[in-house]
Amino acid sequence: MPPKLDLDWKEYGPFSFAVSYGQKAYNTWVSDTVQLAAAVLGTAVVFSLLASMVLSCAAYIRPAKLQVYCHSETGSWALVTGASDGIGRAFVDELLERGFNVLLHGRNQEKLERIMKELAQQHPKRSIDFVVADASRPDHPEDIVAAKVKQLPGKLTILVNNVGGITSKPQYVTIDKVAAEHIDAQLNINARFPTQLIRALLPTLQESQPSIILNCGSAGALVGIPYIATYTATKAYVHTLTMALKAEMLAEGLAPDKKFTKGVEVQCYIIGNTLSAQNTTDIPYLTQDARACARGCLAKVGSGKTLEYPSWRVAVSSGFMKILPEGLLMKAMVGQMRERKAESEKEE
Ligand SMILES: NC(=O)c1ccc[n+]([C@@H]2O[C@H](COP(=O)([O-])OP(=O)(O)OC[C@H]3O[C@@H](n4cnc5c(N)ncnc54)[C@H](OP(=O)(O)O)[C@@H]3O)[C@@H](O)[C@H]2O)c1
């Protein structure tokens, strides 16, 4: 232990008050009790940080639990929303390769028919079907999807709520320049449709348990990004919805057991910059392709964490964003987003 101070504070004239209090504070700090308490607290903090790091790293090496959802003798089905392009299309490919039958959802019948034909040739042993419903509409498009699910010749065990995006053109604009109908469309596609679809399909997923709901969130939601404010806010909604649903499953005795033999699991992916139909911006070291993103997401199934990252790069960059002082973060983000706004205006 460092020695205690024994200064005669009266000798310090105008500073005597400060010296007296400084000395008292220092002597309290070096006392045995306080040092022991600080050592215990410090050790606990270091252990909890280490434990959380080990748990996060373990998610990258432990085998995924995806196959527990491929359990139906009549065929296990996965529904992927927004399945005709980008990350949704990649989810479809990955799930077919892992033995699931897939129901594709989208808004463009011709495109879905063409994709279905291609997929049927590539995966002759799988069953593939599609359903058309415009997620941006307010008149309950989820009912069309739920009706199609009821007709499937097997059990729905996976729901991937992937559909999402920004509808305004140019893509990056201040909120007052976004047409009112585009704000409604984005709220509908990103928040209303996945919520209503979960409501409509939860009884089916309970019947076919073990089953899982996988929601697509966004790293942008962790900070809130200028010029796409509505979009990033709806993605924060998706994160919170997932956390609340997970707790609701627990409260209702519907959470999965340890071996995932029953229950309805709920997970959300915090997706980072990914090349897709919607996003062609390539940020060095941080950008994934859609296939790697979908693979990374499915590898985290059963990790035990409700909010997961598809790759360690997104996890590290998101962690960095969380610890950066707000002023610095805003400055860096504003600079980058102004550039993107200028580019998107040029493209229009
Ligand atoms: N890409 C990224 O950097 C990134 C980052 C964070 C989060 N995410 C999230 O990841 C998910 C997929 O994004 P993505 O980049 O792969 O998007 P994408 O390439 O634009 O693909 C979107 C898919 O959704 C379909 N879709 C769009 N609007 C629809 C509507 N109103 N009704 C029905 N289907 C509709 C599209 O159909 P069409 O083929 O007809 O266009 C397409 O299949 C989204 O939830 C997004 O928010 C992406």
The ligand as a MOL file (V3000), in Angstrom:
LIG
                    3D

  0  0  0     0  0            999 V3000
M  V30 BEGIN CTAB
M  V30 COUNTS 48 52 0 0 0
M  V30 BEGIN ATOM
M  V30 1 N -27.7670 -3.7910 -47.5740 0
M  V30 2 C -27.3610 -3.2280 -46.4570 0
M  V30 3 O -26.3000 -2.5790 -46.3820 0
M  V30 4 C -28.2050 -3.3670 -45.2080 0
M  V30 5 C -27.6940 -2.8310 -44.0110 0
M  V30 6 C -28.4390 -2.9560 -42.8690 0
M  V30 7 C -29.6590 -3.6190 -42.8830 0
M  V30 8 N -30.1280 -4.1250 -44.0590 0 CHG=1
M  V30 9 C -31.4530 -4.7900 -44.0460 0
M  V30 10 O -31.3780 -6.0300 -44.7250 0
M  V30 11 C -32.6330 -6.3100 -45.3500 0
M  V30 12 C -32.4300 -6.6010 -46.8370 0
M  V30 13 O -31.8480 -5.4560 -47.4430 0
M  V30 14 P -31.2080 -5.5160 -48.8970 0
M  V30 15 O -30.1320 -4.4730 -48.9100 0
M  V30 16 O -30.8750 -6.9100 -49.2550 0 CHG=-1
M  V30 17 O -32.4230 -4.9870 -49.8050 0
M  V30 18 P -32.6490 -5.1450 -51.3930 0
M  V30 19 O -31.4290 -5.6280 -52.0600 0
M  V30 20 O -33.2430 -3.8650 -51.8540 0
M  V30 21 O -33.7690 -6.2520 -51.4700 0
M  V30 22 C -35.0130 -5.9810 -50.9210 0
M  V30 23 C -35.9580 -7.1150 -51.2040 0
M  V30 24 O -37.2430 -6.7570 -50.6730 0
M  V30 25 C -38.2020 -6.7090 -51.7350 0
M  V30 26 N -39.1340 -5.6040 -51.5030 0
M  V30 27 C -38.8360 -4.3020 -51.4440 0
M  V30 28 N -39.9420 -3.5780 -51.2200 0
M  V30 29 C -40.9700 -4.4720 -51.1410 0
M  V30 30 C -42.3570 -4.3560 -50.9340 0
M  V30 31 N -42.9390 -3.1600 -50.7780 0
M  V30 32 N -43.1040 -5.4700 -50.8760 0
M  V30 33 C -42.5400 -6.6690 -51.0440 0
M  V30 34 N -41.2300 -6.8660 -51.2630 0
M  V30 35 C -40.4420 -5.7700 -51.3100 0
M  V30 36 C -37.3880 -6.4720 -52.9850 0
M  V30 37 O -38.1580 -6.8770 -54.0980 0
M  V30 38 P -37.7580 -6.4810 -55.6410 0
M  V30 39 O -36.8280 -7.5520 -56.0790 0
M  V30 40 O -39.0750 -6.4870 -56.3210 0
M  V30 41 O -37.1140 -5.1230 -55.5770 0
M  V30 42 C -36.1770 -7.3510 -52.7000 0
M  V30 43 O -36.4820 -8.6860 -52.8790 0
M  V30 44 C -33.5180 -5.0890 -45.0970 0
M  V30 45 O -34.3290 -5.3170 -43.9720 0
M  V30 46 C -32.5210 -3.9930 -44.7990 0
M  V30 47 O -33.0680 -2.9840 -44.0000 0
M  V30 48 C -29.4330 -4.0100 -45.2250 0
M  V30 END ATOM
M  V30 BEGIN BOND
M  V30 1 1 1 2
M  V30 2 2 2 3
M  V30 3 1 2 4
M  V30 4 1 4 5
M  V30 5 2 4 48
M  V30 6 2 5 6
M  V30 7 1 6 7
M  V30 8 2 7 8
M  V30 9 1 8 9
M  V30 10 1 8 48
M  V30 11 1 9 10
M  V30 12 1 9 46
M  V30 13 1 10 11
M  V30 14 1 11 12
M  V30 15 1 11 44
M  V30 16 1 12 13
M  V30 17 1 13 14
M  V30 18 2 14 15
M  V30 19 1 14 16
M  V30 20 1 14 17
M  V30 21 1 17 18
M  V30 22 2 18 19
M  V30 23 1 18 20
M  V30 24 1 18 21
M  V30 25 1 21 22
M  V30 26 1 22 23
M  V30 27 1 23 24
M  V30 28 1 23 42
M  V30 29 1 24 25
M  V30 30 1 25 26
M  V30 31 1 25 36
M  V30 32 1 26 27
M  V30 33 1 26 35
M  V30 34 2 27 28
M  V30 35 1 28 29
M  V30 36 1 29 30
M  V30 37 2 29 35
M  V30 38 1 30 31
M  V30 39 2 30 32
M  V30 40 1 32 33
M  V30 41 2 33 34
M  V30 42 1 34 35
M  V30 43 1 36 37
M  V30 44 1 36 42
M  V30 45 1 37 38
M  V30 46 2 38 39
M  V30 47 1 38 40
M  V30 48 1 38 41
M  V30 49 1 42 43
M  V30 50 1 44 45
M  V30 51 1 44 46
M  V30 52 1 46 47
M  V30 END BOND
M  V30 END CTAB
M  END
